[in-house]
Amino acid sequence: MTATKQKWSAEVTEHSNAMDLEEHVFESDDAKKIAASLKRSAEHSHRRKAEPFQSAMSMLNFYINRAGKNLPAAREKILEDAKDELRAAFGRPKED
């Protein structure tokens, strides 16, 4: 597999046509900061095709799914917590 094919997900994350992300958004150790950043990005994007909440959650899920088995448990916990924070930021109920 070529390097280009292996890194397509990084390209999507950085240059998504869905919305512009703040740099290093998924590297934070604070779930609330990740959620706030995704919310800001989704609300200010003029290129997204869905509602802000759906676009933000989709980008977060995309990142988690692309990392797959390579995502350390601690990082996955932070990102999963960011989902709950994102729901709260948009006034959505927390999923059990």
Wavefront OBJ file of the C-alpha trace (Angstrom):
o trace
v 0.000 0.000 0.000
v 1.337 3.442 -0.836
v 1.823 6.191 1.712
v -0.907 8.210 0.026
v -3.492 5.478 0.495
v -2.442 4.893 4.106
v -2.870 8.547 5.071
v -6.174 9.408 3.418
v -7.920 9.679 6.806
v -5.433 12.295 8.007
v -6.147 14.244 4.843
v -9.893 14.050 5.513
v -9.436 15.168 9.109
v -7.276 18.127 8.100
v -9.095 19.191 4.945
v -12.622 17.912 5.429
v -15.209 19.393 3.170
v -17.641 19.056 6.056
v -16.048 21.668 8.314
v -12.795 23.364 9.226
v -11.209 21.986 12.375
v -8.945 23.802 14.783
v -5.395 22.449 14.671
v -4.604 19.525 16.975
v -8.188 19.391 18.249
v -8.047 15.644 18.889
v -4.736 15.820 20.771
v -6.144 17.532 23.855
v -6.401 15.574 27.106
v -9.547 17.531 28.029
v -12.805 16.100 26.645
v -14.604 19.375 27.296
v -12.051 21.328 25.226
v -12.355 18.846 22.351
v -16.152 19.174 22.421
v -16.026 22.975 22.603
v -13.622 23.117 19.663
v -15.777 20.797 17.550
v -18.871 22.823 18.431
v -17.185 26.092 17.416
v -15.958 24.570 14.178
v -19.353 23.107 13.294
v -21.252 26.295 14.077
v -18.911 28.500 12.064
v -18.546 26.234 9.053
v -20.298 27.258 5.860
v -19.349 24.013 4.125
v -21.037 21.466 6.352
v -23.891 19.497 4.870
v -25.742 18.660 8.094
v -26.737 20.407 11.307
v -23.819 21.515 13.526
v -24.324 18.770 16.132
v -24.404 16.008 13.527
v -21.341 17.371 11.734
v -19.342 17.675 14.956
v -20.317 14.214 16.193
v -19.609 12.687 12.786
v -16.112 14.154 12.738
v -15.422 12.854 16.248
v -16.702 9.374 15.362
v -14.695 9.413 12.142
v -11.512 10.157 14.077
v -12.193 7.424 16.651
v -13.078 4.840 14.012
v -10.046 5.595 11.835
v -7.689 5.214 14.794
v -9.172 1.775 15.453
v -7.011 -0.650 17.384
v -4.109 1.815 17.409
v -5.981 4.121 19.788
v -4.708 3.689 23.368
v -7.431 3.041 25.960
v -6.755 6.319 27.769
v -7.082 8.335 24.555
v -10.237 6.438 23.568
v -11.751 7.235 26.987
v -11.065 10.951 26.497
v -12.627 10.899 23.037
v -15.654 8.914 24.211
v -16.058 11.421 27.061
v -15.884 14.181 24.439
v -19.026 12.694 22.860
v -20.921 13.237 26.115
v -19.488 16.743 26.434
v -20.521 17.485 22.847
v -24.063 16.281 23.551
v -24.178 18.514 26.639
v -22.815 21.497 24.691
v -25.639 21.142 22.182
v -28.276 20.459 24.857
v -28.739 16.852 23.835
v -29.410 14.020 26.305
v -26.497 11.869 27.420
v -26.518 8.343 26.000
v -26.257 5.439 28.423
l 1 2 3 4 5 6 7 8 9 10 11 12 13 14 15 16 17 18 19 20 21 22 23 24 25 26 27 28 29 30 31 32 33 34 35 36 37 38 39 40 41 42 43 44 45 46 47 48 49 50 51 52 53 54 55 56 57 58 59 60 61 62 63 64 65 66 67 68 69 70 71 72 73 74 75 76 77 78 79 80 81 82 83 84 85 86 87 88 89 90 91 92 93 94 95 96
